[in-house]
């Protein structure tokens, strides 16, 4: 297999998911460890900080899933799937940036734009 810039861009979405999880585990260490020490089951709902921690980390897994799908699509040259992933990533990133202007959503917008370029064969 030959890896090129398209693969690097697809991998960047996967790596963003890993970074999201790592940051979430560090930032929300206390609420997550409290939920785990209390047995995990049903230990998130009544606590806003735990709910935020849970969804923040879970979103990282979804980014990894999208990245993995993008990596596969680039590998098999299925540019239509790359376009679909890029549009979803772009919409989510744009909504996130509007809701949280001083957040790292700008990073995912750049990745989405690059994936759109891959999907249309520009990269």
N, C-alpha and C positions, 0 to 999 in steps of 0.2 A: 504494500500500500504506500502511496505517496501522500504525505501530509503537506498541506499548503496553508495559505492565509485563511481560507474558508474554515478549515479545521480549527485553527487558532481562535477564530471568532466564536465558533460553536462551543469550544472548550471554555471560553471566557464566561459564558452563561452558566455552565456547570460550576466553574470555580467561584462565581458570584454566589451561588447557592451554598457552597461550602463556607465561604466567608460570612454569609448571613447567619448560618448555624453557629459558627465559632463565636462570632460577635454576640449572638443571642445567649449562648451558654455563659459567656463571661459577664455580660451586662445584667442578665437575669439569674445569676447564680443562686442568690438567696431564695427567691420565690420558687425556682425549680427544685432546689434541694429540699425546701420545706415540703413541697408537694410529694416528692419522692419519699422523704422520711415518714410521711403520714400515710404511705401506702399507694400513692398515685391515683388509684381509682376514686373518681368523683372529688378530687382534691383541688380542682381548678375553678369550678363554677362560682362559688361564693366569693372569690378573691379577684379583684380587677387586675392586680399586678401579675397574678399567676395566669390569668386568661391572656393577657398581653404577651407574657413570656411564651406561653404555649403556642399561640398563633404566629408569633415572630419566628420561632424556631421551625415550626411546621412549614411556613412559607419558604424557608430555605430549602426544604426537601422538594417543594414544588419547583423551585428554580433549578435544582439539580435534575429533576425529571425532564423539564423543558430543555435543559442543556444536553442531557443524554439523548433525547429525541433529535435535537439539532445535530449533534455529533453523528448519529446514525444516518440522518437524512443527507448530510454532506458526504458521508462515506459512500453511500449508495447513489449519490447524485440525484436525489429526489428534491429538486428545488421548490416544488409546490409545497411540500411539508415545511421546508425552511421558511417560505413566505408566510405560511399560517402561523408558525411559531413566532416569527418576527412581528407580525401584526398584533398578536396577543401581548407579547412582551412590550411592544410600543404603547398600546392602549393602557395597560396596567401601569407602566412607567409614567406616562403622561398624567394619568389620574393621581398617582402617588405624588408626583412633583407639584401638581396644583394644590393638593391637600397639605403637603409638607414641603414648601419651597426651599428650605435650607436643609435638605436631606440628600442622601446619596442616590436618589432616584435618577439623577442626571447621568450616573454611570450606566444604569440599565437602559436609558434612552439611547446613549451612544452605542451600546451593544445591539439594541433593536435596530437602529439605523444601519449599522454594519451588516446585520443579518438580512435586512431588506436588500441591501446591495448584493449580498451573496445569493439570495433567492432569485434575483433578476439577472444573475450572471455577470455582474459588474466587477466582482472580486473573485 
